Amino acid sequence: MFNSLNISASALTAQRLRMDVISSNIANASSTRGKLVNGEWEPYRRKMVAMEPREKSFNQVLNGELQKQSQNSLQGVRVTGIVDDQTPFKLVYEPTHPDATAEGYVRLPNVDLSKEMVDLLASSRAYEANVTSFNTGKSMMLKALDIGR
């Protein structure tokens, strides 16, 4: 009965985490000192959220149907991790910057603000769609309860 609500809730949680990571990327878009590696500062590296469906394989679904087991436990989406984007850092000629090399170049984070804004918009729309789905499922359950009265 609560299967649709659980699926929407898992997607809401995943999209919220995705929006948080994107916000972190935007906030650190100009951080030249993100992590200390071998005694040298490395710029902030863009992070991405990896997600995958939480669903059973066809054999598991078939066996569950044959044995009449509940299938509610493994549906929806789950976050598998937060991974670093391995694209190279941007080099900008700015000899007066404190982190400039001897040649005058500064390594900047691999964060592209336009890409982050598009990802944030997509994540926000997915979140809104799942809120709508959740509310629709809740409304249908309430209507079913009203019919039972």
PyMOL CGO cylinders between C-alpha atoms (Angstrom):
from pymol import cmd
from pymol.cgo import CYLINDER

trace = [
    CYLINDER, 0.00, 0.00, 0.00, 2.84, 2.41, 0.83, 0.3, 1, 1, 1, 1, 1, 1,
    CYLINDER, 2.84, 2.41, 0.83, 5.06, 1.24, -2.03, 0.3, 1, 1, 1, 1, 1, 1,
    CYLINDER, 5.06, 1.24, -2.03, 4.55, 4.36, -4.17, 0.3, 1, 1, 1, 1, 1, 1,
    CYLINDER, 4.55, 4.36, -4.17, 5.23, 6.63, -1.20, 0.3, 1, 1, 1, 1, 1, 1,
    CYLINDER, 5.23, 6.63, -1.20, 8.45, 4.77, -0.38, 0.3, 1, 1, 1, 1, 1, 1,
    CYLINDER, 8.45, 4.77, -0.38, 9.65, 5.04, -3.99, 0.3, 1, 1, 1, 1, 1, 1,
    CYLINDER, 9.65, 5.04, -3.99, 8.97, 8.79, -4.07, 0.3, 1, 1, 1, 1, 1, 1,
    CYLINDER, 8.97, 8.79, -4.07, 10.61, 9.25, -0.67, 0.3, 1, 1, 1, 1, 1, 1,
    CYLINDER, 10.61, 9.25, -0.67, 13.80, 7.52, -1.83, 0.3, 1, 1, 1, 1, 1, 1,
    CYLINDER, 13.80, 7.52, -1.83, 13.93, 9.78, -4.89, 0.3, 1, 1, 1, 1, 1, 1,
    CYLINDER, 13.93, 9.78, -4.89, 13.33, 12.88, -2.74, 0.3, 1, 1, 1, 1, 1, 1,
    CYLINDER, 13.33, 12.88, -2.74, 16.24, 11.93, -0.50, 0.3, 1, 1, 1, 1, 1, 1,
    CYLINDER, 16.24, 11.93, -0.50, 18.55, 11.28, -3.45, 0.3, 1, 1, 1, 1, 1, 1,
    CYLINDER, 18.55, 11.28, -3.45, 17.64, 14.51, -5.25, 0.3, 1, 1, 1, 1, 1, 1,
    CYLINDER, 17.64, 14.51, -5.25, 18.07, 16.54, -2.06, 0.3, 1, 1, 1, 1, 1, 1,
    CYLINDER, 18.07, 16.54, -2.06, 21.58, 15.15, -1.64, 0.3, 1, 1, 1, 1, 1, 1,
    CYLINDER, 21.58, 15.15, -1.64, 22.28, 15.93, -5.31, 0.3, 1, 1, 1, 1, 1, 1,
    CYLINDER, 22.28, 15.93, -5.31, 21.19, 19.55, -4.79, 0.3, 1, 1, 1, 1, 1, 1,
    CYLINDER, 21.19, 19.55, -4.79, 23.42, 19.82, -1.71, 0.3, 1, 1, 1, 1, 1, 1,
    CYLINDER, 23.42, 19.82, -1.71, 26.45, 18.54, -3.64, 0.3, 1, 1, 1, 1, 1, 1,
    CYLINDER, 26.45, 18.54, -3.64, 25.74, 20.93, -6.53, 0.3, 1, 1, 1, 1, 1, 1,
    CYLINDER, 25.74, 20.93, -6.53, 25.49, 23.81, -4.04, 0.3, 1, 1, 1, 1, 1, 1,
    CYLINDER, 25.49, 23.81, -4.04, 28.88, 22.81, -2.64, 0.3, 1, 1, 1, 1, 1, 1,
    CYLINDER, 28.88, 22.81, -2.64, 30.33, 22.80, -6.16, 0.3, 1, 1, 1, 1, 1, 1,
    CYLINDER, 30.33, 22.80, -6.16, 28.99, 26.30, -6.84, 0.3, 1, 1, 1, 1, 1, 1,
    CYLINDER, 28.99, 26.30, -6.84, 30.27, 27.60, -3.50, 0.3, 1, 1, 1, 1, 1, 1,
    CYLINDER, 30.27, 27.60, -3.50, 33.77, 26.27, -4.23, 0.3, 1, 1, 1, 1, 1, 1,
    CYLINDER, 33.77, 26.27, -4.23, 33.94, 27.28, -7.89, 0.3, 1, 1, 1, 1, 1, 1,
    CYLINDER, 33.94, 27.28, -7.89, 36.92, 29.55, -7.24, 0.3, 1, 1, 1, 1, 1, 1,
    CYLINDER, 36.92, 29.55, -7.24, 38.64, 27.70, -4.36, 0.3, 1, 1, 1, 1, 1, 1,
    CYLINDER, 38.64, 27.70, -4.36, 42.26, 27.20, -5.34, 0.3, 1, 1, 1, 1, 1, 1,
    CYLINDER, 42.26, 27.20, -5.34, 43.06, 25.47, -2.06, 0.3, 1, 1, 1, 1, 1, 1,
    CYLINDER, 43.06, 25.47, -2.06, 40.69, 22.54, -1.83, 0.3, 1, 1, 1, 1, 1, 1,
    CYLINDER, 40.69, 22.54, -1.83, 42.95, 19.75, -0.60, 0.3, 1, 1, 1, 1, 1, 1,
    CYLINDER, 42.95, 19.75, -0.60, 46.57, 19.43, 0.47, 0.3, 1, 1, 1, 1, 1, 1,
    CYLINDER, 46.57, 19.43, 0.47, 48.28, 16.72, -1.62, 0.3, 1, 1, 1, 1, 1, 1,
    CYLINDER, 48.28, 16.72, -1.62, 51.97, 15.91, -1.05, 0.3, 1, 1, 1, 1, 1, 1,
    CYLINDER, 51.97, 15.91, -1.05, 52.57, 19.29, 0.57, 0.3, 1, 1, 1, 1, 1, 1,
    CYLINDER, 52.57, 19.29, 0.57, 51.01, 21.18, -2.34, 0.3, 1, 1, 1, 1, 1, 1,
    CYLINDER, 51.01, 21.18, -2.34, 47.53, 22.68, -2.56, 0.3, 1, 1, 1, 1, 1, 1,
    CYLINDER, 47.53, 22.68, -2.56, 45.20, 21.20, -5.14, 0.3, 1, 1, 1, 1, 1, 1,
    CYLINDER, 45.20, 21.20, -5.14, 42.11, 23.14, -6.29, 0.3, 1, 1, 1, 1, 1, 1,
    CYLINDER, 42.11, 23.14, -6.29, 38.65, 22.01, -5.31, 0.3, 1, 1, 1, 1, 1, 1,
    CYLINDER, 38.65, 22.01, -5.31, 37.54, 19.08, -7.45, 0.3, 1, 1, 1, 1, 1, 1,
    CYLINDER, 37.54, 19.08, -7.45, 33.91, 18.95, -8.65, 0.3, 1, 1, 1, 1, 1, 1,
    CYLINDER, 33.91, 18.95, -8.65, 31.77, 16.31, -6.95, 0.3, 1, 1, 1, 1, 1, 1,
    CYLINDER, 31.77, 16.31, -6.95, 28.95, 14.28, -8.50, 0.3, 1, 1, 1, 1, 1, 1,
    CYLINDER, 28.95, 14.28, -8.50, 26.30, 12.03, -6.96, 0.3, 1, 1, 1, 1, 1, 1,
    CYLINDER, 26.30, 12.03, -6.96, 26.12, 8.48, -8.29, 0.3, 1, 1, 1, 1, 1, 1,
    CYLINDER, 26.12, 8.48, -8.29, 22.67, 6.88, -8.12, 0.3, 1, 1, 1, 1, 1, 1,
    CYLINDER, 22.67, 6.88, -8.12, 21.23, 3.55, -9.16, 0.3, 1, 1, 1, 1, 1, 1,
    CYLINDER, 21.23, 3.55, -9.16, 17.79, 1.95, -9.08, 0.3, 1, 1, 1, 1, 1, 1,
    CYLINDER, 17.79, 1.95, -9.08, 16.92, -0.22, -6.12, 0.3, 1, 1, 1, 1, 1, 1,
    CYLINDER, 16.92, -0.22, -6.12, 15.10, -2.93, -7.94, 0.3, 1, 1, 1, 1, 1, 1,
    CYLINDER, 15.10, -2.93, -7.94, 15.23, -6.64, -8.11, 0.3, 1, 1, 1, 1, 1, 1,
    CYLINDER, 15.23, -6.64, -8.11, 16.37, -8.65, -11.08, 0.3, 1, 1, 1, 1, 1, 1,
    CYLINDER, 16.37, -8.65, -11.08, 13.80, -10.42, -13.24, 0.3, 1, 1, 1, 1, 1, 1,
    CYLINDER, 13.80, -10.42, -13.24, 14.60, -13.76, -11.58, 0.3, 1, 1, 1, 1, 1, 1,
    CYLINDER, 14.60, -13.76, -11.58, 14.05, -12.29, -8.11, 0.3, 1, 1, 1, 1, 1, 1,
    CYLINDER, 14.05, -12.29, -8.11, 10.72, -10.79, -9.15, 0.3, 1, 1, 1, 1, 1, 1,
    CYLINDER, 10.72, -10.79, -9.15, 9.61, -14.04, -10.78, 0.3, 1, 1, 1, 1, 1, 1,
    CYLINDER, 9.61, -14.04, -10.78, 10.61, -16.14, -7.77, 0.3, 1, 1, 1, 1, 1, 1,
    CYLINDER, 10.61, -16.14, -7.77, 8.89, -13.65, -5.46, 0.3, 1, 1, 1, 1, 1, 1,
    CYLINDER, 8.89, -13.65, -5.46, 5.67, -13.94, -7.44, 0.3, 1, 1, 1, 1, 1, 1,
    CYLINDER, 5.67, -13.94, -7.44, 5.87, -17.70, -7.48, 0.3, 1, 1, 1, 1, 1, 1,
    CYLINDER, 5.87, -17.70, -7.48, 6.38, -17.73, -3.72, 0.3, 1, 1, 1, 1, 1, 1,
    CYLINDER, 6.38, -17.73, -3.72, 4.01, -14.76, -3.13, 0.3, 1, 1, 1, 1, 1, 1,
    CYLINDER, 4.01, -14.76, -3.13, 6.63, -12.71, -1.29, 0.3, 1, 1, 1, 1, 1, 1,
    CYLINDER, 6.63, -12.71, -1.29, 6.41, -8.99, -0.75, 0.3, 1, 1, 1, 1, 1, 1,
    CYLINDER, 6.41, -8.99, -0.75, 8.35, -6.91, -3.28, 0.3, 1, 1, 1, 1, 1, 1,
    CYLINDER, 8.35, -6.91, -3.28, 8.14, -3.58, -1.46, 0.3, 1, 1, 1, 1, 1, 1,
    CYLINDER, 8.14, -3.58, -1.46, 11.61, -3.61, 0.05, 0.3, 1, 1, 1, 1, 1, 1,
    CYLINDER, 11.61, -3.61, 0.05, 13.83, -3.04, -2.97, 0.3, 1, 1, 1, 1, 1, 1,
    CYLINDER, 13.83, -3.04, -2.97, 12.22, -0.40, -5.16, 0.3, 1, 1, 1, 1, 1, 1,
    CYLINDER, 12.22, -0.40, -5.16, 13.08, 3.23, -5.73, 0.3, 1, 1, 1, 1, 1, 1,
    CYLINDER, 13.08, 3.23, -5.73, 16.51, 4.80, -6.05, 0.3, 1, 1, 1, 1, 1, 1,
    CYLINDER, 16.51, 4.80, -6.05, 19.61, 4.83, -3.87, 0.3, 1, 1, 1, 1, 1, 1,
    CYLINDER, 19.61, 4.83, -3.87, 22.79, 6.85, -3.77, 0.3, 1, 1, 1, 1, 1, 1,
    CYLINDER, 22.79, 6.85, -3.77, 25.85, 4.69, -4.32, 0.3, 1, 1, 1, 1, 1, 1,
    CYLINDER, 25.85, 4.69, -4.32, 28.35, 7.44, -3.54, 0.3, 1, 1, 1, 1, 1, 1,
    CYLINDER, 28.35, 7.44, -3.54, 29.73, 10.88, -4.16, 0.3, 1, 1, 1, 1, 1, 1,
    CYLINDER, 29.73, 10.88, -4.16, 32.52, 10.74, -6.73, 0.3, 1, 1, 1, 1, 1, 1,
    CYLINDER, 32.52, 10.74, -6.73, 35.09, 13.27, -7.88, 0.3, 1, 1, 1, 1, 1, 1,
    CYLINDER, 35.09, 13.27, -7.88, 34.97, 14.56, -11.45, 0.3, 1, 1, 1, 1, 1, 1,
    CYLINDER, 34.97, 14.56, -11.45, 38.33, 13.73, -13.02, 0.3, 1, 1, 1, 1, 1, 1,
    CYLINDER, 38.33, 13.73, -13.02, 38.29, 16.40, -15.72, 0.3, 1, 1, 1, 1, 1, 1,
    CYLINDER, 38.29, 16.40, -15.72, 41.46, 18.52, -15.68, 0.3, 1, 1, 1, 1, 1, 1,
    CYLINDER, 41.46, 18.52, -15.68, 41.66, 21.78, -13.78, 0.3, 1, 1, 1, 1, 1, 1,
    CYLINDER, 41.66, 21.78, -13.78, 41.46, 25.09, -15.63, 0.3, 1, 1, 1, 1, 1, 1,
    CYLINDER, 41.46, 25.09, -15.63, 44.67, 27.06, -16.08, 0.3, 1, 1, 1, 1, 1, 1,
    CYLINDER, 44.67, 27.06, -16.08, 44.38, 30.84, -15.96, 0.3, 1, 1, 1, 1, 1, 1,
    CYLINDER, 44.38, 30.84, -15.96, 47.22, 33.31, -16.38, 0.3, 1, 1, 1, 1, 1, 1,
    CYLINDER, 47.22, 33.31, -16.38, 47.21, 35.47, -13.26, 0.3, 1, 1, 1, 1, 1, 1,
    CYLINDER, 47.21, 35.47, -13.26, 50.76, 36.14, -12.06, 0.3, 1, 1, 1, 1, 1, 1,
    CYLINDER, 50.76, 36.14, -12.06, 49.68, 38.23, -9.04, 0.3, 1, 1, 1, 1, 1, 1,
    CYLINDER, 49.68, 38.23, -9.04, 47.61, 35.40, -7.50, 0.3, 1, 1, 1, 1, 1, 1,
    CYLINDER, 47.61, 35.40, -7.50, 49.16, 33.89, -4.35, 0.3, 1, 1, 1, 1, 1, 1,
    CYLINDER, 49.16, 33.89, -4.35, 48.80, 30.35, -5.78, 0.3, 1, 1, 1, 1, 1, 1,
    CYLINDER, 48.80, 30.35, -5.78, 50.33, 31.16, -9.17, 0.3, 1, 1, 1, 1, 1, 1,
    CYLINDER, 50.33, 31.16, -9.17, 53.14, 28.96, -10.48, 0.3, 1, 1, 1, 1, 1, 1,
    CYLINDER, 53.14, 28.96, -10.48, 56.52, 30.38, -11.49, 0.3, 1, 1, 1, 1, 1, 1,
    CYLINDER, 56.52, 30.38, -11.49, 55.11, 30.84, -15.01, 0.3, 1, 1, 1, 1, 1, 1,
    CYLINDER, 55.11, 30.84, -15.01, 52.18, 32.87, -13.60, 0.3, 1, 1, 1, 1, 1, 1,
    CYLINDER, 52.18, 32.87, -13.60, 49.43, 30.29, -14.11, 0.3, 1, 1, 1, 1, 1, 1,
    CYLINDER, 49.43, 30.29, -14.11, 46.82, 29.44, -11.48, 0.3, 1, 1, 1, 1, 1, 1,
    CYLINDER, 46.82, 29.44, -11.48, 45.01, 26.09, -11.41, 0.3, 1, 1, 1, 1, 1, 1,
    CYLINDER, 45.01, 26.09, -11.41, 41.29, 26.69, -10.85, 0.3, 1, 1, 1, 1, 1, 1,
    CYLINDER, 41.29, 26.69, -10.85, 38.63, 24.11, -9.96, 0.3, 1, 1, 1, 1, 1, 1,
    CYLINDER, 38.63, 24.11, -9.96, 37.04, 22.03, -12.72, 0.3, 1, 1, 1, 1, 1, 1,
    CYLINDER, 37.04, 22.03, -12.72, 33.62, 23.47, -11.85, 0.3, 1, 1, 1, 1, 1, 1,
    CYLINDER, 33.62, 23.47, -11.85, 31.61, 24.87, -14.77, 0.3, 1, 1, 1, 1, 1, 1,
    CYLINDER, 31.61, 24.87, -14.77, 28.93, 27.16, -13.34, 0.3, 1, 1, 1, 1, 1, 1,
    CYLINDER, 28.93, 27.16, -13.34, 26.60, 26.80, -16.34, 0.3, 1, 1, 1, 1, 1, 1,
    CYLINDER, 26.60, 26.80, -16.34, 26.75, 22.99, -16.08, 0.3, 1, 1, 1, 1, 1, 1,
    CYLINDER, 26.75, 22.99, -16.08, 26.09, 23.21, -12.33, 0.3, 1, 1, 1, 1, 1, 1,
    CYLINDER, 26.09, 23.21, -12.33, 23.08, 25.47, -12.86, 0.3, 1, 1, 1, 1, 1, 1,
    CYLINDER, 23.08, 25.47, -12.86, 21.62, 23.09, -15.46, 0.3, 1, 1, 1, 1, 1, 1,
    CYLINDER, 21.62, 23.09, -15.46, 22.17, 20.14, -13.10, 0.3, 1, 1, 1, 1, 1, 1,
    CYLINDER, 22.17, 20.14, -13.10, 20.61, 22.11, -10.23, 0.3, 1, 1, 1, 1, 1, 1,
    CYLINDER, 20.61, 22.11, -10.23, 17.58, 22.95, -12.35, 0.3, 1, 1, 1, 1, 1, 1,
    CYLINDER, 17.58, 22.95, -12.35, 17.15, 19.31, -13.43, 0.3, 1, 1, 1, 1, 1, 1,
    CYLINDER, 17.15, 19.31, -13.43, 17.50, 18.10, -9.85, 0.3, 1, 1, 1, 1, 1, 1,
    CYLINDER, 17.50, 18.10, -9.85, 15.03, 20.70, -8.63, 0.3, 1, 1, 1, 1, 1, 1,
    CYLINDER, 15.03, 20.70, -8.63, 12.47, 19.66, -11.27, 0.3, 1, 1, 1, 1, 1, 1,
    CYLINDER, 12.47, 19.66, -11.27, 12.93, 15.99, -10.40, 0.3, 1, 1, 1, 1, 1, 1,
    CYLINDER, 12.93, 15.99, -10.40, 12.40, 16.84, -6.73, 0.3, 1, 1, 1, 1, 1, 1,
    CYLINDER, 12.40, 16.84, -6.73, 9.22, 18.76, -7.56, 0.3, 1, 1, 1, 1, 1, 1,
    CYLINDER, 9.22, 18.76, -7.56, 7.92, 15.88, -9.69, 0.3, 1, 1, 1, 1, 1, 1,
    CYLINDER, 7.92, 15.88, -9.69, 8.48, 13.44, -6.85, 0.3, 1, 1, 1, 1, 1, 1,
    CYLINDER, 8.48, 13.44, -6.85, 6.73, 15.74, -4.38, 0.3, 1, 1, 1, 1, 1, 1,
    CYLINDER, 6.73, 15.74, -4.38, 3.76, 15.82, -6.76, 0.3, 1, 1, 1, 1, 1, 1,
    CYLINDER, 3.76, 15.82, -6.76, 3.85, 12.03, -7.10, 0.3, 1, 1, 1, 1, 1, 1,
    CYLINDER, 3.85, 12.03, -7.10, 4.04, 11.62, -3.32, 0.3, 1, 1, 1, 1, 1, 1,
    CYLINDER, 4.04, 11.62, -3.32, 1.11, 13.99, -2.75, 0.3, 1, 1, 1, 1, 1, 1,
    CYLINDER, 1.11, 13.99, -2.75, -0.96, 12.23, -5.43, 0.3, 1, 1, 1, 1, 1, 1,
    CYLINDER, -0.96, 12.23, -5.43, -0.34, 8.85, -3.81, 0.3, 1, 1, 1, 1, 1, 1,
    CYLINDER, -0.34, 8.85, -3.81, -1.24, 10.24, -0.40, 0.3, 1, 1, 1, 1, 1, 1,
    CYLINDER, -1.24, 10.24, -0.40, -4.42, 11.80, -1.81, 0.3, 1, 1, 1, 1, 1, 1,
    CYLINDER, -4.42, 11.80, -1.81, -5.45, 8.49, -3.42, 0.3, 1, 1, 1, 1, 1, 1,
    CYLINDER, -5.45, 8.49, -3.42, -4.99, 6.68, -0.12, 0.3, 1, 1, 1, 1, 1, 1,
    CYLINDER, -4.99, 6.68, -0.12, -7.09, 9.26, 1.70, 0.3, 1, 1, 1, 1, 1, 1,
    CYLINDER, -7.09, 9.26, 1.70, -9.85, 8.94, -0.92, 0.3, 1, 1, 1, 1, 1, 1,
    CYLINDER, -9.85, 8.94, -0.92, -9.75, 5.15, -0.51, 0.3, 1, 1, 1, 1, 1, 1,
    CYLINDER, -9.75, 5.15, -0.51, -10.17, 5.60, 3.25, 0.3, 1, 1, 1, 1, 1, 1,
    CYLINDER, -10.17, 5.60, 3.25, -13.12, 7.94, 2.67, 0.3, 1, 1, 1, 1, 1, 1,
    CYLINDER, -13.12, 7.94, 2.67, -14.78, 5.33, 0.46, 0.3, 1, 1, 1, 1, 1, 1,
    CYLINDER, -14.78, 5.33, 0.46, -14.42, 2.76, 3.24, 0.3, 1, 1, 1, 1, 1, 1,
    CYLINDER, -14.42, 2.76, 3.24, -16.39, 4.90, 5.70, 0.3, 1, 1, 1, 1, 1, 1,
]
cmd.load_cgo(trace, "trace")
